[in-house]
Amino acid sequence: ALAAEYDVGARTLGGRRHVTAQRLLASAVLSRGRTALSATYAALFEDYVQEYGAYSGVTHRAELRLSLLLGPATRATLVYGAARDLADAAELSFVEHGPRAELLLALGARTRLGLEAGASFRTYDESDPAFGVLLDDVYLDAAVFGEVDLGTHLSARLALQARRARSTVDALEYEKLVPFVGLLWVTGL
């Protein structure tokens, strides 16, 4: 299977435009028996307003994914991803990479439960002038989610995502827990 996507979006801050972004994505999947191997590449072009212009630039992301059907209702996936952010300011540009594992359980014909865990390692191109050091960050992520098919094209998703960020600068370390509720509409040509 092959897929290609293009999308454009804009975010506001304080009621005014903050950033406009365009994303190109290409993906390929090769399936054989109970195994699937996929590769994805995406380029994100971000254009921030003048006062945040240093964040503007292109981010390249690539991902390799190996999925295995462990049974009629269980799929395990191993993922390795890498990113290269080319922001206009070198101290904001970085290289990031890391593994992720996913487990998806079908609880019925229309309901799924999933677990995800991963780590990513980020190193910036140049020292941050505000902190006087080269930032080197580690992100530990976990999520649990449930999905329900509401119709042939419509699904609902409820998730809880957690992140722990470690950094060479203590002030940039944080932990967060984010609930997520969403609807997904999928159709084909």
Secondary structure as UniProt FT lines:
FT   STRAND          2..13
FT   TURN            14..15
FT   STRAND          16..32
FT   TURN            33..34
FT   STRAND          35..48
FT   HELIX           50..55
FT   STRAND          57..71
FT   TURN            72..73
FT   STRAND          74..87
FT   HELIX           90..92
FT   STRAND          94..106
FT   STRAND          111..124
FT   TURN            129..132
FT   STRAND          136..149
FT   STRAND          154..167
FT   HELIX           170..172
FT   STRAND          174..185
//
